[in-house]
């Protein structure tokens, strides 16, 4: 279900899908996926509203997707042998993410 949340970073109300809820010291925090910005944020429960039907009819500007058969790699440097080679990695590092975003632009 899509709801409306206030993003402190963007300083505006955004459409979001609630992913999880956790209790902090004095309030509940909700992990939300912003459907128009394709990013996850945490919001306080007081910053969540029910979306009006007209607001839900606007097409989404972003869509969650995955790259088929694309796996992360990293550069492994062996200083003793003075070699470098690309090897599979467990997760994407920030440099690879930035490089991929620049390719898309």
C-alpha positions in Angstrom: 0.0 0.0 0.0 1.3 3.4 -0.9 1.2 6.2 1.7 2.6 9.7 1.9 5.7 10.5 4.1 7.6 13.6 4.8 11.3 13.5 3.8 13.5 15.7 5.9 16.3 15.4 3.2 14.0 16.5 0.3 11.9 18.8 2.4 8.7 17.6 0.8 5.9 15.0 1.0 6.6 11.9 -1.1 4.8 8.7 -2.0 6.3 5.7 -0.3 5.8 2.0 0.4 6.4 1.0 4.1 9.0 -1.8 4.3 9.5 -2.2 8.1 8.7 -0.6 11.4 10.9 -0.5 14.5 10.6 1.1 17.9 13.2 3.6 19.0 13.6 5.1 22.4 10.5 7.3 22.4 8.9 6.8 19.0 8.4 4.4 16.1 10.7 4.7 13.0 9.5 3.4 9.7 11.7 2.3 6.8 10.1 3.5 3.6 10.9 3.1 -0.1 10.2 6.4 -2.0 8.5 5.3 -5.2 9.4 8.5 -7.1 13.0 8.7 -6.0 14.0 5.0 -5.8 15.6 5.4 -2.4 15.0 4.1 1.1 14.6 6.5 4.0 13.6 6.3 7.7 10.7 8.5 8.9 9.0 9.0 12.2 5.5 7.5 12.5 4.0 11.0 12.9 5.3 11.9 9.4 3.2 9.3 7.7 -0.2 10.1 6.1 -2.8 8.2 4.1 -2.6 9.1 0.4 -5.5 10.7 -1.4 -6.8 8.7 -4.4 -5.8 11.5 -6.9 -2.3 11.5 -5.6 -2.0 7.8 -6.2 -3.1 8.1 -9.8 0.1 10.0 -10.8 2.5 7.7 -12.5 5.6 6.7 -10.6 8.8 8.4 -11.7 11.1 5.6 -10.6 10.9 1.8 -10.7 12.9 -0.7 -8.6 14.8 -3.1 -10.9 17.8 -5.3 -11.1 20.5 -5.9 -13.7 20.2 -9.4 -15.1 23.4 -11.5 -14.7 25.4 -8.5 -13.5 27.6 -9.3 -10.6 29.8 -7.0 -8.5 33.6 -7.2 -9.0 36.5 -5.6 -7.3 40.2 -4.9 -8.1 42.5 -7.3 -6.1 46.1 -5.9 -5.9 48.9 -8.2 -4.9 51.8 -5.9 -3.8 54.3 -8.8 -3.4 53.8 -10.0 -6.9 53.2 -6.5 -8.3 49.9 -7.7 -10.0 46.3 -6.5 -10.2 43.3 -8.5 -11.3 39.5 -8.1 -11.3 37.8 -10.7 -9.0 34.2 -11.3 -8.0 33.0 -9.4 -4.9 30.2 -10.0 -2.4 28.7 -6.6 -2.7 28.9 -3.4 -4.8 31.4 -0.8 -3.4 30.8 2.9 -3.6 33.3 3.4 -6.5 31.6 0.8 -8.7 28.2 2.3 -7.9 29.4 5.8 -8.9 31.0 4.5 -12.1 27.8 2.7 -13.0 25.7 5.8 -12.4 28.0 7.9 -14.6 27.6 5.3 -17.4 23.8 5.7 -17.1 24.1 9.5 -17.4 
